[in-house]
């Protein structure tokens, strides 16, 4: 089973019927075991990697050594030929052939180790990724439980004893009502502000003598009488 | 390290008024897993729950329960939610058991301003989502 399938099972197991246990402990235990197994696998892979890398280094050393010895013997063979010692040259050539065969075998071995190392490194990266995914999953499942508890407490605050009765649409209505109230209050405040600053203006105009503000019943009556006569 | 991050988050989200003038309050909910409950002023019915692990800060808000969905409209609801996931800024829809939710995940290294922004956007998305999906929900 792929890691995602397992995780999916665990999350689905986090049943959420109100009032029921929210975390599937069985699923968590399975995940725990999976994580332990994965860690063992990881340690093994890391040990293997160290060993194989050491072996690869040793074989590469042998390869390098063989190459330089072949080169060296080719020099000897050339010298033997220069001296006209055909028999010695042949003997050296046989030795070179033997070393060349050995070189080929060792090179194949080294390439095998290199491939092995690549594979092990990939396994280690995969396993580490899986362990991380499982850790995250465990933490998500546990957080889920905490969130559900906290949310039930919140819902109970708004809807009384039965927390399952707080519906999303009801919540939205309440929020809209609150927002409307707030916006009404703000408009009222703005209106008040306008009115009071209007009063201020009147007072300033009066103080500046632009409006007298002395209009009185008697003055009006006097004016009307004057007009009439 | 996670714990320090957690306390810093609580500090940076409590009693804060964002640039958009939104007032936030945050409190730590004690329990096996540390949990931060963030409330946006006037929207206390949809608190945002924040958890932190090694990699990410997860902000979650619960939407509605399966029992609130009009049975015949369920497929249409799910389809709309899937369709909305992409154009919806910063948040995605999710579901745990019978609980529908909306969440945003951020890297654990996020700046506090980014988390504040995330919380405000998540709150807006929450209201928009409930409003948009209202026709599929029981009244």
Interface residues (C-beta under 8 A of the other chain):
Chain A: X11 X12 X14 X15 X16 X17 X18 X22 X132 X135 X136 X139 X140 X142 X143 X144 X145 X146 X147 X148 X149 X150 X151 X154 X158 X164 X166 X167 X168 X169 X171 X172 X174 X175 X178 X179 X182
Chain B: X29 X31 X32 X33 X35 X37 X42 X43 X44 X45 X46 X47 X49 X51 X53 X54 X55 X58 X60 X62 X63 X64 X65 X67 X68 X96 X97 X98 X99 X127 X130 X131 X134 X137 X138 X139
